[in-house]
Amino acid sequence: MEIVLRDEYIKLGQALKAAGLVGSGVDAKFVINDGLVFVNGEVETQRGKKLYDGDVVEYDGEKIFIKK
């Protein structure tokens, strides 16, 4: 799955919602806080983490590729 950036970056919580992997920002907050989301292979616990072109998010067996 790909997300094409409209701006310079997208925040992690927004990316999970845009990809349809969570239903709301609250859901995103919980899965991120629980350490279930990986950015570029590392656990990420900041919902506001900025994602840029080339970043890869993994959650629940799905990968999101961030593209410019």
N, C-alpha and C positions, 0 to 999 in steps of 0.2 A: 504494500500500500504506500502511496506517495502523498505528501502534502506539499503543494507548491506555495512558496512564500509570496505574500503580497507586499510585505514590508521586509525590513532587514532580518527580523527574527519572529518566532512565535514562542509563547510560553508553553511549558510542558503540559500543564493542565488543559490549556486550550487545544493543544495538539491531540491529546487523548480524546477530548470531546469531538473535535473535527473529524477524527478518524472513526468515530462511532464505537470506540472501545469502552467508554463509560457514558452513563446517561446524563450526568450533570457535573458541575464543578465540585460539588460536595463528594460525589463518588470518586472523582479524580483525586481529591485531597486524601481520602481514606486509603486508596491503593498506593499512592505515592508515599504517604506517611508509614505505611506498613512495609515498605521496602520491596514492593512487588514490581517496580518499574526500573528499567535499566536504560541508561543513555550511553551510547558508545561502549557497551559492555560493562559499565559500572553502575551499581545501585545509586539511584538519585532520589533524594528525599525532599527536594525543594520544588514545590508546585510551580513557583515562578521562574524556574530555571529557563534561561533563554536558549532556544534552539536555533541553530544557523544552518545554512546550506551544507550538506554533507553529514549532518548528525543522523544517528539511527536510534530510534526508540524501540524498546522491546517490552511487551506486556502481554501476559496470558497467551503465550505462544505466537503472538502476532508481531510483525515488524513494521515500523513506520519510517519511511525514508524522507528526510527533509530536503527539498530541492528549491533552488532559486528560479 
